[in-house]
Amino acid sequence: MSDKPLVQQALANDLGALILDVPENNVIPFIVAFWKVHCAEWHGLDRIRLDKYLLLFRRVVFYSFSWLADNQWNEEKVEAYTNCLLEGPLHPTDRTKPDAIVYHIMEVYFEELEKVMDAASNNNEDDDDEELSVPMEALMRPIVVLSTDALNKTTRIKAKEVLREYEESDDSDNNDDEDLDMELEAMDSDDMEDDSE
């Protein structure tokens, strides 16, 4: 990747946007291959290039959500995408996945999802269509699984923090927030029990 910031940003955006250009049946295999290659090669990168790749990862997460939004949050596609994350970079028990990639995906996950949801809702307002329901529970699954099943305690704690931050930033006052609060409290007490052993 180039050394000039604007060129880096444009390149990361163009590479991430490839997800929207890939034939529909090949999108999930493309995303799987992307994460497989980057997880395998991560430790071979020098420090100078890390920020460039982290930006690329952010753009891939964004365009993955854009692809799901373009497909009206199709249940099968959402499940395929979350499974590809859980079997790939966010695998809770695979210690070969670089922690830096896991943490970065967790950090940008809800930010990029919000951007896509905002853009989709603006498009729906322009088209006067009924608002599409975003399957938040299904989309949250990779982070929830990490918060409960990750072998690394630091990863579990980070996932819980990400979920809590997302919950706090969510303006809606629905009952799902209360359910998530209770789940997070239960998970916190489980981690405290792990510490006492």
Helices and strands as residue ranges (DSSP letters): H 5-21, G 24-26, H 27-41, G 42-44, G 47-49, H 50-70, H 75-87, H 99-127, H 136-149, H 153-169, H 175-196
